[in-house]
Amino acid sequence: MRITLTALLLCLMSFALFFRDVGNPPDFLLDESQYVGSANALVAHSPNPNPEAPPLGKLIVAAGIKLFGDNPLGWRIMSVVFGALTVAGLFLWVQLLVEDYSIALIAAILALLDNFIFVLARAALMDIFLVGFVIFGLLAFTAALKLDNISDAGRRAFFLMGGSVFRFRLRLQMEWCRYTRHRRCH
């Protein structure tokens, strides 16, 4: 119960920290213009102006735009959500990996205060989605190997190992053009 409650509190604290003043600056930040333009095109069912980047991250940004509008909040809200989930997922993964509450909490707090996570969780860039999928893939893989309370080996393999493969596949989708020679990538 303590681990679940801590993960939930870390997620909420992370969300609050990342969400604070997320609409500032009101203009594009870093490479947001490329991804927001593509996300808007996906929302409008128009041709993608940035086909060289993989579509999954742009679809996630498009969901935020669809929910909150074409403004800085709409562009960045899904990054805030993924950033908060990534911090909580990191806590759960480290807890499973080392089975030490204090070390897992320290790892999560360090991640929460890390500039890399902080910046990526507040910008409509693809990297926070990639990091989130990697963390949750590692969490699912570690859970499949370490959790003893999963009685049926077939269920363990299907749900947890399959879940980790699926999450790593999502991560790969985030970097599609690096791993293929797709004609639209070059």
Backbone as ProteinMPNN parsed JSONL, in Angstrom:
{"seq_chain_A": "MRITLTALLLCLMSFALFFRDVGNPPDFLLDESQYVGSANALVAHSPNPNPEAPPLGKLIVAAGIKLFGDNPLGWRIMSVVFGALTVAGLFLWVQLLVEDYSIALIAAILALLDNFIFVLARAALMDIFLVGFVIFGLLAFTAALKLDNISDAGRRAFFLMGGSVFRFRLRLQMEWCRYTRHRRCH", "coords_chain_A": {"N_chain_A": [[0.827, -1.2, 0.0], [1.961, 1.223, 0.773], [3.851, 1.663, -1.211], [2.286, 1.947, -3.519], [0.794, 4.226, -2.803], [2.864, 6.096, -2.521], [3.837, 6.16, -5.17], [1.594, 7.248, -6.442], [1.437, 9.755, -5.143], [3.918, 10.833, -5.932], [3.447, 11.022, -8.672], [1.35, 12.911, -8.711], [2.628, 15.122, -7.462], [4.682, 15.563, -9.292], [3.182, 16.168, -11.569], [1.987, 18.576, -10.696], [4.271, 20.199, -10.38], [5.366, 20.198, -12.994], [3.215, 21.215, -14.423], [2.837, 23.8, -13.534], [2.695, 27.02, -14.68], [2.844, 26.215, -17.37], [2.054, 27.267, -19.785], [3.808, 29.23, -20.443], [6.692, 29.95, -22.164], [4.464, 31.814, -24.304], [4.86, 31.376, -26.965], [6.36, 29.143, -29.413], [8.566, 26.664, -28.151], [11.884, 25.612, -28.253], [12.005, 22.946, -30.509], [9.285, 22.836, -30.919], [7.592, 23.93, -32.877], [7.767, 22.36, -35.182], [6.584, 19.915, -34.407], [4.105, 20.625, -33.325], [2.85, 21.786, -35.518], [2.601, 19.525, -37.164], [0.981, 17.964, -35.492], [-1.333, 19.533, -35.424], [-2.052, 19.291, -38.103], [-2.701, 16.581, -38.157], [-4.93, 16.599, -36.458], [-6.658, 18.096, -38.044], [-6.986, 16.393, -40.141], [-5.311, 16.676, -42.327], [-2.595, 16.647, -44.772], [0.54, 15.539, -43.481], [2.898, 17.854, -42.5], [5.427, 17.301, -41.614], [6.702, 14.678, -42.253], [8.983, 13.215, -41.791], [9.447, 12.678, -39.13], [8.434, 10.302, -36.652], [4.981, 9.23, -36.292], [3.677, 8.658, -33.797], [4.305, 10.177, -31.421], [3.471, 12.679, -32.308], [0.772, 12.191, -32.597], [0.06, 11.887, -29.927], [0.55, 14.478, -28.967], [-1.348, 15.732, -30.554], [-3.681, 14.767, -29.368], [-3.723, 16.238, -26.981], [-4.039, 18.8, -28.055], [-6.534, 18.508, -29.214], [-8.094, 18.169, -26.923], [-7.595, 20.512, -25.321], [-7.276, 22.66, -27.0], [-5.678, 24.699, -29.575], [-3.224, 25.912, -28.339], [-0.623, 26.978, -26.026], [-1.085, 25.388, -23.68], [-2.608, 23.223, -24.686], [-0.726, 22.191, -26.492], [1.283, 21.273, -24.787], [0.284, 19.756, -22.658], [0.103, 16.932, -22.729], [2.746, 16.19, -22.606], [3.333, 17.003, -20.018], [1.716, 15.204, -18.591], [2.892, 12.728, -19.373], [5.465, 13.169, -18.354], [4.977, 13.248, -15.572], [3.95, 10.655, -15.187], [6.226, 9.241, -15.923], [8.073, 9.81, -13.855], [6.76, 8.595, -11.673], [6.668, 5.977, -12.671], [9.407, 5.421, -12.802], [10.037, 5.364, -10.07], [8.536, 3.072, -9.299], [9.773, 1.132, -10.887], [12.478, 1.132, -9.96], [11.98, 0.4, -7.315], [11.007, -2.222, -7.666], [13.277, -3.319, -8.81], [15.518, -3.029, -6.997], [14.372, -3.441, -4.577], [14.191, -1.683, -2.393], [12.821, 0.782, -0.597], [13.712, 3.389, 0.133], [15.856, 3.919, -1.627], [14.513, 3.791, -4.07], [12.744, 5.94, -3.766], [14.546, 8.086, -3.557], [15.712, 7.929, -6.116], [13.49, 8.575, -7.71], [12.918, 11.183, -6.811], [15.275, 12.492, -7.515], [15.037, 12.224, -10.3], [12.726, 13.74, -10.672], [13.652, 16.27, -10.053], [15.525, 16.653, -11.979], [16.934, 18.433, -14.662], [16.668, 17.597, -17.337], [14.356, 15.888, -17.442], [12.543, 17.753, -16.423], [12.508, 19.887, -18.324], [11.778, 18.509, -20.696], [9.278, 17.539, -19.958], [7.741, 19.745, -20.069], [7.478, 20.693, -22.596], [6.366, 20.459, -25.969], [7.672, 18.151, -27.227], [9.125, 15.179, -28.629], [10.668, 13.566, -27.004], [10.034, 13.097, -24.222], [7.943, 11.324, -24.357], [9.179, 9.116, -25.489], [11.063, 8.515, -23.426], [9.244, 7.93, -21.373], [7.933, 5.624, -22.421], [10.107, 3.873, -22.492], [10.772, 3.663, -19.733], [8.379, 2.532, -18.703], [8.348, 0.193, -20.183], [10.657, -1.064, -19.178], [9.793, -1.327, -16.542], [7.62, -3.121, -16.839], [8.976, -5.35, -17.896], [10.785, -5.96, -15.811], [8.933, -6.492, -13.792], [7.768, -8.794, -14.834], [9.842, -10.578, -14.547], [10.412, -10.565, -11.798], [8.137, -10.564, -10.086], [6.509, -12.594, -7.832], [3.925, -13.234, -7.199], [2.385, -13.777, -9.377], [0.671, -16.281, -10.542], [0.242, -18.082, -12.72], [2.331, -19.154, -15.22], [1.997, -18.84, -17.962], [0.218, -16.687, -18.077], [1.819, -14.738, -16.962], [3.841, -14.541, -18.888], [2.325, -13.773, -21.134], [0.911, -11.358, -20.4], [2.743, -9.665, -18.957], [5.385, -9.895, -20.095], [4.634, -9.607, -22.742], [3.519, -7.076, -22.484], [5.795, -5.55, -21.915], [7.255, -5.865, -24.276], [5.454, -4.646, -26.038], [5.523, -1.989, -25.061], [8.203, -1.353, -25.514], [8.101, -1.497, -28.243], [6.487, 0.683, -28.779], [8.286, 2.641, -28.01], [10.224, 2.267, -29.968], [8.708, 3.049, -32.156], [8.664, 5.735, -31.686], [11.115, 6.515, -32.591], [11.259, 5.897, -35.282], [12.379, 6.641, -37.828], [15.099, 6.572, -37.426], [15.733, 3.921, -37.367], [14.954, 2.737, -39.691], [14.957, 2.741, -43.258], [13.07, 4.377, -44.381], [11.339, 5.895, -47.047], [10.127, 8.401, -46.723], [11.575, 9.483, -44.714], [13.971, 10.529, -45.508]], "CA_chain_A": [[0.0, 0.0, 0.0], [2.842, 2.386, 0.87], [4.492, 1.859, -2.514], [1.25, 2.481, -4.409], [0.494, 5.593, -2.371], [4.026, 6.919, -2.865], [3.843, 6.352, -6.627], [0.511, 8.179, -6.751], [1.845, 11.086, -4.679], [4.978, 11.307, -6.829], [2.809, 11.392, -9.94], [0.624, 14.168, -8.498], [3.607, 16.188, -7.226], [5.35, 15.821, -10.573], [2.224, 16.864, -12.426], [1.856, 19.948, -10.204], [5.505, 20.92, -10.69], [5.503, 20.362, -14.445], [2.072, 21.968, -14.952], [2.915, 25.196, -13.111], [3.091, 27.988, -15.693], [3.197, 25.477, -18.581], [1.747, 28.085, -20.954], [4.822, 30.246, -20.603], [6.372, 31.076, -23.031], [3.284, 31.615, -25.146], [5.306, 30.992, -28.307], [6.977, 27.832, -29.491], [9.776, 26.435, -27.379], [12.773, 24.651, -28.902], [11.515, 22.457, -31.803], [7.841, 22.61, -30.853], [6.883, 24.351, -34.089], [7.704, 21.222, -36.111], [5.678, 18.876, -33.935], [2.755, 21.184, -33.164], [2.302, 21.902, -36.875], [2.2, 18.182, -37.589], [-0.157, 17.551, -34.662], [-2.502, 20.264, -35.933], [-2.432, 18.676, -39.378], [-3.375, 15.322, -37.833], [-6.256, 16.944, -35.93], [-7.462, 18.59, -39.164], [-6.99, 15.361, -41.188], [-4.571, 17.231, -43.47], [-1.289, 15.996, -44.953], [1.522, 15.802, -42.438], [3.986, 18.68, -43.021], [6.703, 16.84, -41.069], [6.596, 13.218, -42.302], [10.221, 12.52, -41.436], [9.377, 12.278, -37.721], [7.414, 9.264, -36.473], [3.688, 9.824, -35.979], [3.083, 8.373, -32.487], [4.432, 11.335, -30.542], [2.626, 13.756, -32.832], [-0.613, 11.822, -32.263], [-0.129, 12.177, -28.504], [0.423, 15.941, -28.884], [-2.641, 16.056, -31.17], [-4.729, 14.502, -28.373], [-3.754, 17.407, -26.103], [-4.615, 19.917, -28.809], [-7.97, 18.221, -29.368], [-8.745, 18.358, -25.625], [-7.416, 21.827, -24.714], [-7.181, 23.703, -28.003], [-4.4, 24.999, -30.211], [-2.569, 26.919, -27.51], [0.485, 26.333, -25.307], [-1.575, 24.33, -22.79], [-2.948, 22.083, -25.532], [0.489, 21.623, -27.063], [2.22, 20.735, -23.792], [-0.339, 19.019, -21.555], [0.418, 15.506, -22.774], [4.124, 16.065, -22.116], [3.232, 17.101, -18.559], [1.17, 13.917, -18.125], [3.925, 11.701, -19.547], [6.54, 13.444, -17.412], [4.536, 12.814, -14.242], [3.898, 9.19, -15.203], [7.597, 8.746, -16.002], [8.662, 9.875, -12.515], [6.121, 7.532, -10.876], [7.125, 4.707, -13.231], [10.792, 5.223, -12.382], [9.974, 4.927, -8.671], [8.064, 1.682, -9.252], [10.788, 0.261, -11.49], [13.616, 1.002, -9.041], [11.492, -0.372, -6.17], [11.021, -3.632, -8.079], [14.632, -3.736, -9.16], [16.416, -3.137, -5.839], [13.53, -3.77, -3.41], [14.531, -0.771, -1.294], [11.934, 1.936, -0.694], [14.474, 4.641, 0.213], [16.608, 4.115, -2.874], [13.525, 4.08, -5.118], [12.254, 7.298, -3.546], [15.639, 9.002, -3.922], [15.818, 7.913, -7.585], [12.358, 9.322, -8.263], [13.077, 12.607, -6.489], [16.344, 12.992, -8.39], [14.465, 12.353, -11.646], [11.78, 14.851, -10.633], [14.398, 17.526, -10.012], [16.483, 16.672, -13.075], [16.583, 19.403, -15.71], [16.275, 16.876, -18.547], [12.941, 15.526, -17.305], [11.758, 18.965, -16.213], [12.339, 20.606, -19.592], [11.027, 17.69, -21.65], [7.898, 17.393, -19.495], [7.057, 21.03, -20.222], [7.577, 21.109, -23.995], [5.722, 19.531, -26.909], [8.724, 17.45, -27.944], [8.883, 13.733, -28.649], [11.582, 12.847, -26.118], [9.441, 12.648, -22.963], [7.148, 10.134, -24.668], [10.163, 8.052, -25.656], [11.563, 8.16, -22.093], [8.142, 7.281, -20.653], [7.742, 4.259, -22.927], [11.243, 3.065, -22.055], [10.628, 3.397, -18.295], [7.288, 1.576, -18.474], [8.791, -1.088, -20.736], [11.556, -1.648, -18.181], [8.962, -1.708, -15.397], [6.878, -4.346, -17.183], [9.935, -6.445, -18.038], [11.265, -6.304, -14.473], [7.818, -7.121, -13.083], [7.607, -10.153, -15.36], [10.914, -11.412, -14.028], [10.567, -10.577, -10.349], [6.925, -10.72, -9.269], [6.219, -13.987, -7.499], [2.501, -13.45, -6.978], [1.718, -14.105, -10.635], [0.695, -17.736, -10.391], [0.278, -18.822, -13.975], [3.473, -18.736, -16.04], [1.488, -18.38, -19.253], [-0.333, -15.347, -17.897], [2.976, -13.865, -16.762], [4.486, -14.326, -20.191], [1.444, -13.065, -22.048], [0.581, -9.996, -19.997], [3.858, -8.809, -18.562], [6.423, -9.869, -21.13], [3.992, -8.984, -23.902], [3.398, -5.647, -22.185], [7.094, -4.887, -22.051], [7.562, -5.835, -25.709], [4.593, -3.623, -26.62], [6.018, -0.671, -24.684], [9.439, -1.107, -26.249], [7.695, -1.251, -29.626], [6.072, 2.081, -28.81], [9.519, 3.421, -27.963], [10.816, 2.171, -31.297], [7.876, 3.864, -33.035], [9.049, 7.128, -31.469], [12.363, 6.76, -33.305], [11.086, 5.104, -36.491], [13.263, 7.004, -38.939], [16.483, 6.216, -37.136], [15.925, 2.485, -37.495], [14.529, 2.26, -41.001], [15.34, 3.58, -44.403], [11.79, 4.745, -44.959], [11.566, 6.925, -48.062], [9.701, 9.716, -46.245], [12.494, 9.954, -43.679], [15.201, 11.106, -46.066]], "C_chain_A": [[0.873, 1.267, 0.0], [3.482, 2.693, -0.483], [3.504, 2.471, -3.503], [0.939, 3.934, -4.075], [1.643, 6.539, -2.723], [4.078, 7.192, -4.367], [2.767, 7.354, -7.041], [0.874, 9.605, -6.336], [2.967, 11.67, -5.546], [4.409, 11.767, -8.165], [2.094, 12.741, -9.802], [1.572, 15.342, -8.263], [4.325, 16.564, -8.514], [4.436, 16.603, -11.503], [2.11, 18.325, -12.002], [3.087, 20.779, -10.552], [5.639, 21.196, -12.189], [4.401, 21.258, -15.021], [2.167, 23.458, -14.628], [3.484, 26.056, -14.239], [3.512, 27.335, -17.014], [2.92, 26.28, -19.855], [2.768, 29.168, -21.228], [6.101, 29.586, -21.093], [5.157, 30.772, -23.917], [3.614, 31.232, -26.588], [5.932, 29.612, -28.258], [8.301, 27.805, -28.735], [10.603, 25.365, -28.091], [12.216, 24.242, -30.274], [10.011, 22.229, -31.838], [7.125, 22.945, -32.151], [6.747, 23.203, -35.089], [6.621, 20.234, -35.695], [4.254, 19.384, -33.753], [2.096, 21.356, -34.526], [1.823, 20.558, -37.393], [0.994, 17.691, -36.795], [-1.435, 18.257, -35.103], [-2.982, 19.689, -37.257], [-3.152, 17.349, -39.128], [-4.776, 15.572, -37.294], [-7.186, 17.356, -37.062], [-7.582, 17.582, -40.31], [-6.361, 15.876, -42.48], [-3.268, 16.456, -43.648], [-0.295, 16.452, -43.877], [2.668, 16.643, -43.008], [5.374, 18.237, -42.553], [6.724, 15.31, -41.077], [7.874, 12.49, -41.896], [10.266, 12.097, -39.971], [8.255, 11.253, -37.552], [6.103, 9.839, -35.934], [3.189, 9.628, -34.546], [3.154, 9.571, -31.547], [3.55, 12.491, -30.994], [1.146, 13.466, -32.579], [-0.917, 12.109, -30.797], [-0.283, 13.682, -28.298], [-0.928, 16.373, -29.462], [-3.796, 15.802, -30.204], [-4.847, 15.676, -27.4], [-4.363, 18.613, -26.779], [-6.12, 19.73, -28.961], [-8.717, 18.501, -28.054], [-8.72, 19.805, -25.134], [-7.236, 22.956, -25.713], [-5.771, 23.917, -28.514], [-3.76, 26.184, -29.501], [-1.456, 26.228, -26.726], [0.045, 25.229, -24.337], [-1.91, 23.075, -23.587], [-1.725, 21.399, -26.116], [1.264, 20.804, -26.043], [1.604, 19.833, -22.734], [0.02, 17.532, -21.565], [1.865, 15.243, -22.355], [4.159, 16.138, -20.596], [2.745, 15.77, -17.984], [2.227, 12.822, -18.235], [5.099, 11.922, -18.605], [6.196, 12.975, -16.017], [4.477, 11.292, -14.157], [5.301, 8.579, -15.25], [8.267, 8.751, -14.628], [8.075, 8.772, -11.634], [6.572, 6.15, -11.364], [8.559, 4.399, -12.842], [10.847, 4.756, -10.931], [9.583, 3.454, -8.584], [9.114, 0.724, -9.816], [11.965, 0.043, -10.541], [13.203, 0.202, -7.809], [11.487, -1.871, -6.499], [12.441, -4.148, -8.279], [15.502, -3.977, -7.927], [15.689, -3.493, -4.554], [13.925, -2.961, -2.178], [13.748, 0.525, -1.505], [12.72, 3.246, -0.736], [15.226, 4.931, -1.083], [15.651, 4.463, -4.016], [13.001, 5.503, -4.991], [13.309, 8.329, -3.919], [15.783, 9.074, -5.446], [14.699, 8.733, -8.218], [12.479, 10.819, -7.998], [14.188, 13.222, -7.335], [15.846, 13.167, -9.824], [13.515, 13.545, -11.714], [12.51, 16.191, -10.698], [15.429, 17.66, -11.134], [16.022, 17.636, -14.167], [16.096, 18.735, -16.986], [14.78, 16.549, -18.507], [12.081, 16.777, -17.199], [11.489, 19.704, -17.52], [11.481, 19.797, -20.562], [9.567, 17.526, -21.258], [7.103, 18.691, -19.642], [7.117, 21.547, -21.657], [6.946, 20.04, -24.88], [6.777, 18.916, -27.814], [8.49, 15.953, -27.803], [9.648, 12.975, -27.564], [10.947, 12.344, -24.83], [8.558, 11.42, -23.19], [8.061, 8.923, -24.815], [10.671, 7.581, -24.293], [10.479, 7.445, -21.292], [7.918, 5.852, -21.118], [8.894, 3.348, -22.51], [11.1, 2.697, -20.577], [9.522, 2.374, -18.046], [7.573, 0.224, -19.115], [9.717, -1.805, -19.775], [10.785, -2.108, -16.946], [8.222, -3.012, -15.677], [7.812, -5.541, -17.298], [10.439, -6.909, -16.67], [10.165, -6.976, -13.659], [7.626, -8.555, -13.554], [8.66, -11.087, -14.8], [10.866, -11.585, -12.515], [9.305, -10.842, -9.546], [6.598, -12.19, -9.076], [4.725, -14.262, -7.389], [1.704, -13.661, -8.266], [1.792, -15.622, -10.755], [0.884, -18.491, -11.703], [1.398, -18.296, -14.87], [3.025, -18.231, -17.405], [0.928, -16.977, -19.168], [0.799, -14.339, -17.71], [3.616, -13.53, -18.106], [3.615, -13.473, -21.098], [1.269, -11.601, -21.646], [1.81, -9.135, -19.713], [4.962, -8.757, -19.61], [5.867, -9.243, -22.405], [3.846, -7.491, -23.718], [4.714, -4.921, -22.343], [7.502, -4.81, -23.521], [6.739, -4.753, -26.397], [5.117, -2.228, -26.301], [7.341, -0.348, -25.382], [9.146, -0.873, -27.727], [7.212, 0.188, -29.784], [7.291, 3.002, -28.793], [10.189, 3.423, -29.332], [10.03, 3.024, -32.288], [8.224, 5.348, -32.885], [10.299, 7.487, -32.277], [12.388, 6.035, -34.643], [12.14, 5.394, -37.549], [14.722, 6.68, -38.676], [16.757, 4.749, -37.438], [15.507, 1.92, -38.848], [15.072, 3.183, -42.076], [14.073, 3.979, -45.152], [11.977, 5.939, -45.882], [11.143, 8.314, -47.591], [10.65, 10.287, -45.203], [13.694, 10.687, -44.248], [14.914, 12.082, -47.16]], "O_chain_A": [[0.567, 2.246, -0.679], [3.633, 3.858, -0.851], [3.844, 3.4, -4.236], [0.835, 4.774, -4.97], [1.41, 7.661, -3.173], [4.331, 8.32, -4.788], [3.005, 8.209, -7.894], [0.647, 10.551, -7.09], [2.96, 12.861, -5.856], [4.84, 12.779, -8.719], [2.218, 13.607, -10.668], [1.357, 16.431, -8.795], [4.548, 17.743, -8.791], [4.853, 17.57, -12.141], [2.133, 19.218, -12.849], [2.964, 21.931, -10.97], [5.986, 22.306, -12.592], [4.629, 21.975, -15.995], [1.636, 24.287, -15.366], [4.61, 25.845, -14.692], [4.413, 27.824, -17.697], [3.504, 25.992, -20.9], [2.601, 29.95, -22.165], [6.564, 28.67, -20.414], [4.874, 29.616, -24.231], [2.734, 30.81, -27.339], [6.023, 28.992, -27.198], [9.042, 28.788, -28.691], [10.07, 24.327, -28.485], [11.979, 25.106, -31.118], [9.515, 21.502, -32.699], [6.135, 22.295, -32.488], [5.725, 23.087, -35.766], [5.837, 19.772, -36.525], [3.298, 18.649, -34.002], [0.901, 21.096, -34.67], [0.754, 20.466, -37.997], [0.088, 17.073, -37.356], [-2.5, 17.643, -35.148], [-4.185, 19.609, -37.502], [-4.118, 17.032, -39.823], [-5.71, 14.844, -37.631], [-8.368, 17.011, -37.051], [-8.204, 17.875, -41.331], [-6.814, 15.556, -43.579], [-2.88, 15.689, -42.767], [-0.308, 17.602, -43.438], [3.353, 16.184, -43.922], [6.383, 18.742, -43.044], [6.761, 14.698, -40.01], [7.853, 11.278, -41.68], [11.061, 11.229, -39.613], [7.236, 11.332, -38.239], [6.116, 10.828, -35.2], [2.327, 10.393, -34.113], [2.148, 9.935, -30.939], [2.957, 13.192, -30.175], [0.358, 14.388, -32.371], [-2.025, 12.527, -30.462], [-1.15, 14.118, -27.54], [-1.577, 17.272, -28.926], [-4.783, 16.538, -30.214], [-5.957, 16.066, -27.036], [-5.115, 19.367, -26.161], [-6.885, 20.687, -28.848], [-9.838, 19.009, -28.071], [-9.714, 20.283, -24.588], [-7.059, 24.105, -25.31], [-4.802, 23.39, -27.966], [-3.76, 27.308, -30.005], [-1.357, 25.001, -26.761], [0.748, 24.229, -24.193], [-1.527, 21.974, -23.191], [-1.684, 20.173, -26.225], [1.835, 19.767, -26.378], [2.338, 19.199, -21.976], [0.22, 16.941, -20.504], [2.169, 14.182, -21.809], [4.925, 15.419, -19.955], [3.3, 15.272, -17.005], [2.433, 12.067, -17.286], [5.673, 10.955, -18.104], [7.028, 12.368, -15.343], [4.908, 10.707, -13.163], [5.532, 7.515, -14.676], [8.956, 7.794, -14.275], [8.814, 8.088, -10.925], [6.827, 5.258, -10.555], [8.897, 3.245, -12.579], [11.615, 3.854, -10.597], [10.226, 2.679, -7.876], [9.317, -0.366, -9.281], [12.402, -1.09, -10.337], [13.992, -0.597, -7.306], [11.919, -2.688, -5.685], [12.749, -5.293, -7.945], [16.152, -5.017, -7.823], [16.324, -3.812, -3.549], [13.986, -3.486, -1.067], [13.983, 1.262, -2.463], [12.426, 4.119, -1.553], [15.226, 6.062, -1.57], [15.95, 5.333, -4.835], [12.832, 6.196, -5.994], [12.989, 9.344, -4.538], [15.956, 10.159, -6.002], [14.936, 9.498, -9.153], [12.173, 11.632, -8.871], [14.054, 14.347, -7.817], [16.192, 14.144, -10.489], [13.504, 14.277, -12.703], [12.032, 17.134, -11.33], [16.125, 18.671, -11.222], [14.85, 17.642, -14.544], [15.2, 19.256, -17.65], [14.036, 16.892, -19.426], [11.016, 16.856, -17.811], [10.355, 20.101, -17.785], [10.561, 20.336, -21.178], [8.705, 17.388, -22.126], [5.905, 18.713, -19.361], [6.835, 22.72, -21.903], [6.995, 18.852, -24.561], [6.774, 19.136, -29.025], [7.728, 15.521, -26.939], [9.292, 11.84, -27.245], [11.29, 11.252, -24.377], [8.44, 10.57, -22.307], [7.75, 7.837, -24.323], [10.708, 6.379, -24.03], [10.762, 6.463, -20.606], [7.732, 4.957, -20.293], [8.676, 2.174, -22.207], [11.288, 1.537, -20.21], [9.708, 1.446, -17.259], [7.083, -0.796, -18.631], [9.589, -3.012, -19.569], [11.088, -3.155, -16.373], [8.203, -3.908, -14.833], [7.474, -6.634, -16.842], [10.511, -8.108, -16.404], [10.431, -7.922, -12.918], [7.349, -9.439, -12.743], [8.393, -12.272, -14.6], [11.239, -12.64, -12.002], [9.4, -11.309, -8.411], [6.431, -12.934, -10.042], [4.305, -15.416, -7.478], [0.475, -13.716, -8.233], [2.853, -16.179, -11.036], [1.64, -19.461, -11.749], [1.404, -17.12, -15.233], [3.614, -17.294, -17.944], [1.131, -16.165, -20.071], [0.745, -13.226, -18.234], [3.891, -12.369, -18.405], [4.107, -12.556, -21.755], [1.46, -10.705, -22.468], [1.898, -8.0, -20.182], [5.421, -7.673, -19.969], [6.539, -8.45, -23.065], [4.023, -6.72, -24.661], [4.751, -3.8, -22.849], [8.039, -3.793, -23.961], [7.257, -4.022, -27.242], [5.152, -1.368, -27.182], [7.572, 0.79, -25.79], [9.868, -0.129, -28.39], [7.489, 0.836, -30.793], [7.317, 4.021, -29.483], [10.663, 4.459, -29.798], [10.62, 3.655, -33.165], [8.096, 6.122, -33.833], [10.506, 8.656, -32.606], [13.452, 5.602, -35.087], [12.729, 4.467, -38.105], [15.501, 6.529, -39.618], [17.893, 4.378, -37.732], [15.698, 0.731, -39.106], [15.579, 4.269, -41.797], [14.01, 3.927, -46.38], [12.689, 6.885, -45.545], [11.733, 9.308, -48.012], [10.539, 11.46, -44.844], [14.372, 11.407, -43.515], [15.84, 12.655, -47.734]]}, "name": "protein", "num_of_chains": 1, "seq": "MRITLTALLLCLMSFALFFRDVGNPPDFLLDESQYVGSANALVAHSPNPNPEAPPLGKLIVAAGIKLFGDNPLGWRIMSVVFGALTVAGLFLWVQLLVEDYSIALIAAILALLDNFIFVLARAALMDIFLVGFVIFGLLAFTAALKLDNISDAGRRAFFLMGGSVFRFRLRLQMEWCRYTRHRRCH"}
